[in-house]
Amino acid sequence: MSVYVGIDVHRKRSQIAVLDQEGTVRINRNVPNGVETVLSVIGDLPIGTPVAFEAAYGWGWLVELLEDYGYQPHLVHPLQCKAIASARLKNDKVDAATLGRLLRADLLPEAWIAPLWVRQQRALLRHRFQLVRLRTLLRNRVHAVLADLG
């Protein structure tokens, strides 16, 4: 029996929908983000189960979790996923189920999931960029104070 999972990821909580091979929603639950809570919903599913979720804030932990436990992550490009953006009824339950249905029908506009080492390098570069930016801001502020004092 094939199973499909759609996850609507948010900052603190995620909505998880599990669909069977006919597209019927079997589980649609809102859980706090974390390894234990997500696995409490999908942990019994077969290895290799496809899981779709949008590229939203903080999706990296979810990719690592899914890969570590043998699931097949599918990162959805949020701007190209018109089925969710243009839906009349828009809430987390509907969005998670829609992601599962699009995955089942093989209609997901997928984004590339970079390997872990690439994601880590990008995070390091973003962090360095912000630190350099902050250093420049502070230097400019000190120069402005000194200029005011002559």
Backbone as a ProteinNet text record, in pm:
[ID]
protein_1_A
[PRIMARY]
MSVYVGIDVHRKRSQIAVLDQEGTVRINRNVPNGVETVLSVIGDLPIGTPVAFEAAYGWGWLVELLEDYGYQPHLVHPLQCKAIASARLKNDKVDAATLGRLLRADLLPEAWIAPLWVRQQRALLRHRFQLVRLRTLLRNRVHAVLADLG
[TERTIARY]
84	0	87.8	64.6	140.9	80.5	168.1	127.4	201.4	134.5	192.5	172.8	274.1	269.5	290.9	207.2	223.3	238.7	338.6	363.1	364	277.7	276.2	360.9	485.1	583.3	570	571.5	571.8	683.8	698.1	808.2	807.2	692	685.3	606.9	514.2	428.6	419	380.3	360.7	234.5	166.5	47.3	90.2	61.5	104.2	-18.5	-25.8	-135.8	-78.8	-139.7	-100.4	-215.7	-186.6	-287.7	-256.6	-361.8	-342.1	-331.4	-323	-301.8	-420.3	-539.8	-656.5	-667.4	-583.2	-587.2	-674.4	-720	-801.9	-710.7	-746.9	-667.8	-693	-587.1	-596.8	-563.6	-465.6	-425.6	-404.4	-449.9	-422.6	-410.3	-286.1	-262.7	-163.7	-187.9	-99.5	-12	120.2	213.1	321.1	377.3	493.1	611.8	696.1	813.8	910.7	963.6	1059.8	1063.2	1172.2	1191.9	1083.2	1062.6	968.3	825.4	784.7	645.4	616.9	711	690.2	691.1	784.2	789.6	669.9	605.2	485	372.2	376.5	273.5	316.9	442.1	484.8	581.5	617.2	718.5	685.3	557.4	517.2	504.7	525.2	511.1	631.5	614.1	724	842.6	960	1081.5	1064.2	1107	1095.4	966.8	882.7	758.4	791.5	729.1	756.1	685.6	758.5	707.3	730.1	622.8	631.5	611.4	689.6	675.3	730.5	677.6	721	852.3	925.8	1049.6	1011.4	991.5	953	1061	1039.5	1135.9	1173.7	1302.1	1351.8	1320.9	1324.3	1292.6	1410.9	1530.7	1650.2	1646.6	1594.7	1588.2	1498	1392.4	1297.7	1361.4	1440.1	1508.6	1603.2	1680.3	1774.1	1700.5	1590	1510.4	1458.6	1398.7	1341.6	1448.2	1560.8	1668.1	1726.1	1741.2	1797	1708.2	1576.5	1484.5	1437.7	1499	1473.7	1353.9	1299.8	1188.9	1244	1157.7	1199.4	1147.3	1232.5	1185.3	1169.7	1062.9	1037.3	1013.5	1107.8	1097.8	1018.6	911	821.3	857.9	868.2	895.6	770.4	774.9	652.9	589.2	670	612.8	548.5	593.1	538.4	423.8	395.1	287.8	156	99.4	-21.7	-145.5	-147	-265.2	-293.3	-190.5	-209.9	-235.9	-158.5	-170.3	-305.8	-365.4	-490.7	-614.5	-598.9	-713.5	-811	-940.1	-1041	-1040.9	-1037.3	-1030.3	-884	-828.6	-685.3	-664	-620.4	-576.9	-472.3	-413.3	-302.2	-344	-463.3	-510.2	-525.5	-584.6	-605.8	-472.4	-382	-251.9	-171.9	-170.3	-95.8	-155.1	-287.5	-352.9	-328.4	-329.2	-303.8	-161.9	-66	71.4	79	8.4	5.3	-58.7	-166.6	-235.4	-149.3	-81.7	7.4	123.4	173	279.8	229.6	110.4	50.1	32.7	-8.3	-32.6	94.8	207.7	335.4	326.2	264	247.6	319	415.1	484.8	587.3	585.1	694.6	810.3	900.5	1005	1122.9	1181.9	1306.3	1417.8	1539	1653.6	1688.7	1709.6	1755.5	1906.7	1977	2122.9	2171.6	2285.1	2341.9	2372.9	2384.2	2404.7	2526.5	2638	2759.6	2741	2661	2634.2	2547	2444.8	2358.3	2438.1	2532.9	2616	2707.8	2766.2	2852.5	2771.3	2651.8	2566.5	2532	2500.1	2467	2587	2705.5	2826.9	2851.8	2835.3	2855.6	2751.5	2626	2522.1	2555	2601.7	2636.1	2753.4	2855.4	2969.5	2927.1	2842.8	2793.4	2724.3	2640.1	2570.3	2666.4	2768.7	2866.9	2946.7	2987.7	3060.2	2970.7	2846.3	2750.2	2732.4	2723.5	2710	2835.3	2953.9	3079.8	3083.3	3042.9	3041	2943.5	2827.1	2726.6	2782.7	2849	2903.8	3017.4	3104.5	3211.7	3154.8	3055.1	2993.2	2927.4	2868.9	2804	2907.2	3020.7	3128.5	3182.6	3203.1	3252.4	3152.7	3023.9	2923	2926.6	2943.4	2951.9	3075.5	3190.2	3314.6	3302.9	3235.9	3219.2	3133.4	3032.5	2948.5	3027.9	3130.7	3211.6	3328.8	3341.7	3446.6	3577.4
-118.6	0	124	212.9	336.5	441.6	518.3	625.2	750.8	865.8	993.8	1089.4	1172.7	1264.5	1406.9	1497.3	1640.3	1710.8	1796.6	1869.3	2019	2091.2	2237.4	2286.4	2326	2360	2506.5	2530.1	2665.8	2678.8	2796.7	2825	2735.1	2718.2	2641.3	2511	2504.9	2387.7	2350.2	2226.3	2179.5	2095.3	2106.2	2026.3	1910.4	1787.9	1668.6	1592.9	1571.2	1494.5	1367.9	1254.1	1125.3	1077.3	1049.6	1005.1	863.9	786.3	651.5	656.7	540.5	536	587.7	590.7	646.5	797.2	855.9	999.2	1037.3	939.7	966.6	1005.1	1112.4	1157.6	1064.5	998.9	906.8	976.3	1065.9	1141.5	1285.7	1380.4	1522.1	1587.4	1599.7	1641.5	1757	1849.4	1962.2	1927.2	1933.2	1895.2	2002	2013.8	2103.2	2048.5	2136.6	2092.9	2021.2	1911.1	1834.3	1690.8	1623.3	1486.4	1394.1	1396.5	1303.5	1325.3	1451.8	1478.9	1443.9	1472	1437.3	1285.8	1219.1	1073.2	1005.7	1073.1	1014.1	1002.7	1085.1	1080.2	991.5	1004.7	932.8	818.5	795.9	697.6	555.1	522.3	385.3	362.2	465.4	452.3	378	311.1	234	321.8	262.1	329.7	363.5	481.5	523.9	598.9	619.6	694.7	836.7	884.5	1020.5	1123.3	1231.6	1338.1	1470.9	1548.7	1678.8	1790.2	1897	2014.9	2134.7	2253.3	2374.8	2424.2	2495	2557.8	2680.6	2660.9	2768.3	2785.4	2877.6	2905.5	2777.9	2749.3	2639.9	2500.6	2478.5	2345.7	2250	2299.3	2215.5	2100.7	2126.6	2020.9	1907.4	1942.6	1841.6	1750.8	1808	1727.6	1629.3	1677.6	1589.4	1477.1	1511.4	1411.5	1305.4	1348.6	1254.6	1165.5	1223.6	1143.7	1044.6	1088.6	1000.5	878.5	895.4	785.3	712.4	742.3	666	710.2	828.1	878.9	954.6	981.2	1044.6	1188.6	1287	1426.3	1487.9	1566.5	1642.1	1786.6	1873.5	2015.4	2084.3	2150.2	2214.3	2361.3	2408.2	2549.5	2629.5	2718.5	2784.8	2878.8	2945.7	3039.8	2969.1	2848.1	2774.5	2682.8	2673.1	2584.1	2661.6	2678.9	2760.1	2695.5	2563.8	2495.3	2538.7	2565.1	2608	2757.9	2833.6	2978.9	3028.7	2958.9	3007.7	2936.1	2856.4	2783.5	2879.3	2849.5	2932.2	2910.3	2784.5	2751.6	2729.7	2819.7	2813.2	2803.4	2687	2669.3	2558.7	2536.4	2441.8	2299.5	2257.7	2121.7	2101.7	2199.1	2190.7	2194.6	2281.8	2293.2	2163	2101.8	1976.5	1865.8	1855.9	1754.4	1780	1906.4	1940.8	1901.8	1925.3	1883.6	1732.4	1658.2	1512.4	1468.7	1535.6	1501.4	1534.1	1648.9	1684.9	1586.5	1541.3	1441.2	1310	1269.8	1145.5	1150.5	1266.8	1282	1317.2	1327.5	1363.8	1499	1596.9	1731.3	1838.2	1797.2	1892.5	1973.8	2106.3	2187.6	2182.8	2088.9	2064.4	2158.9	2188.3	2263.7	2165.5	2202.8	2117.3	2119.9	2004.8	1996.3	1979.1	2082.7	2078	1974.4	1912.4	1819.8	1893.1	1816.8	1874.4	1964.6	1923.5	2005.4	2139	2141.3	2266.7	2357	2299	2378.4	2436.4	2358.9	2407.8	2520.8	2508	2614.4	2742.7	2726.9	2844	2913.2	2834.6	2892.1	2966.3	2908.2	2972.7	3104.7	3104.8	3227	3333.4	3292.1	3388.6	3449.9	3366.6	3415.3	3513.8	3479.4	3569.5	3701.3	3693	3813.6	3905.8	3849.1	3929.6	3990.6	3915.9	3970	4084.9	4070	4177	4299.7	4276.3	4386.4	4460	4383.9	4442.5	4521.5	4466.4	4536.9	4671.3	4672.4	4795.5	4896.1	4848.5	4936.2	5000.8	4922.3	4974.8	5074	5043.1	5137.3	5270.1	5263.1	5385	5464.4	5394.6	5461.2	5532.8	5466.1	5527.1	5649.7	5639.6	5753.6	5868.3	5839.3	5944.8	6016	5939.8	6001.3	6087.1	6035.5	6114.6	6239.5	6230.3	6347.5	6453.4	6409.4	6504.1	6576.4	6511.1	6571.3	6652.6	6652.3	6731.4	6658.5
0	0	0	-94.5	-103.4	-11.4	49.8	140.3	98.8	111	75.3	192.1	217.2	330.6	280.9	327.7	302	435.2	445.8	570.6	541.8	612.3	606	722.9	692.8	795.8	835.8	965.5	1019.5	1120.1	1177.4	1268.8	1392	1455.5	1580.1	1567.4	1474.1	1459.3	1311.3	1287	1149.2	1141.2	1028.8	1002	913.5	958	884.9	836.3	704.9	645.5	582.7	614.9	558.2	471.1	343.1	248.3	202.5	175.8	124.1	-28.2	-92.6	-237.3	-317.8	-257	-326.4	-308	-223.8	-198.3	-80	-3.5	115	230.9	299.1	412.8	530.2	577.7	691.3	822.5	819.1	937.4	894.5	975.2	951	1087.7	1134.1	1271.8	1277.7	1370.8	1395.9	1515.5	1497.1	1604	1619.5	1739.6	1757	1678.2	1627.6	1552.9	1646.2	1599.4	1675.6	1626.8	1656.5	1609.3	1663.6	1795.4	1858.2	1809.6	1799.5	1762.6	1617.6	1528.7	1387.3	1370.4	1437.2	1426.3	1492	1587.1	1647.3	1545.1	1440.6	1336.3	1219.7	1174.9	1054.1	1082.7	1207.6	1241.9	1204.1	1194	1159.7	1009.6	930	784.8	727.4	613.6	554.7	514.3	518.8	473.2	325.1	285.2	146.6	116.3	218.3	198.3	153.2	44.6	-0.8	88.5	119.1	204.8	134.2	114.4	48.3	149.7	135.5	220.5	145	177.9	110.8	169	85.8	131.4	211.8	341	430.8	536.8	627.7	733.6	808.7	815.7	896.9	845.2	716.5	663.2	668.9	696.2	694.3	794.2	914.2	1015.8	970.5	896.5	851.6	745.6	654.9	553.6	621	718	788.4	860.9	926.3	997.2	901.3	790.7	694.6	632.8	597.2	538.1	639.1	762.6	866.7	891.9	879.4	907.4	781	667	545.2	463.2	491.3	410.6	290.3	194.1	69.6	67.5	103.4	108.4	-30.5	-45.3	-168.1	-128.1	-163.6	-131.4	-241.5	-202.8	-299.3	-312.3	-435.3	-460.6	-427.2	-326.2	-279.4	-381.6	-462.6	-559.5	-677.9	-705.3	-819	-780.2	-654	-608.2	-607.3	-723.5	-738.7	-677.4	-665.6	-612.2	-469.3	-392.8	-254.9	-249.5	-325.1	-320	-369.6	-465.1	-523.4	-468.6	-365	-310.3	-243.1	-257.3	-192	-41.2	-1.5	139.8	173.7	254.7	283.4	433.4	477.5	615.2	616.9	732.2	739.3	703.7	747.9	716.8	566.3	501.2	356.8	283.3	326.6	260.6	271.3	389.1	406.8	320	317.2	234.6	85.4	45.5	-94.4	-135.7	-48	-77.3	-96.9	-11.5	-25.9	-155.9	-195.1	-320.8	-442.9	-438.6	-550.1	-560.2	-446.6	-445.2	-505.1	-465.7	-515.6	-667.2	-719.1	-863	-940.5	-871.5	-932.8	-1003.3	-935.6	-991.8	-909.2	-826.7	-740.4	-819.1	-800.9	-855.1	-755	-775.9	-676.2	-690	-575.3	-568	-533	-568.5	-542.8	-394.6	-335.8	-197.5	-203	-161.5	-162.9	-61.8	-88.4	10.4	140.8	248.8	380.9	385.5	325.2	332	260.7	153.7	82.4	169.2	233.1	322.2	438.3	490.9	601.1	555.4	436.8	382.8	358.8	306.1	283	413.8	516.8	647.5	705.4	691	739.7	667.3	535.4	457.5	491.7	511	551.1	686.7	778.8	912.3	905.1	826.5	811.2	748	646.7	580.2	680.9	767.1	866.6	968.8	1007.3	1102	1040.6	914.9	846.8	832.8	800.9	788.1	921	1029.8	1162.9	1200.6	1168.6	1195.9	1123.7	996.7	918.6	978.2	1018	1078.4	1205.7	1289.8	1414.6	1388.7	1293.7	1259	1211.8	1123.8	1072.9	1184.6	1280.7	1393.7	1480.1	1507.2	1585.1	1512.5	1381.5	1303.7	1308.2	1307.2	1312.4	1448	1554.9	1688.6	1699	1649.7	1652.5	1566.4	1452.3	1365.7	1434.8	1511.4	1585.3	1692.9	1745.8	1851.3	1794.9	1663.9	1599.7	1601.5
[MASK]
++++++++++++++++++++++++++++++++++++++++++++++++++++++++++++++++++++++++++++++++++++++++++++++++++++++++++++++++++++++++++++++++++++++++++++++++++++++

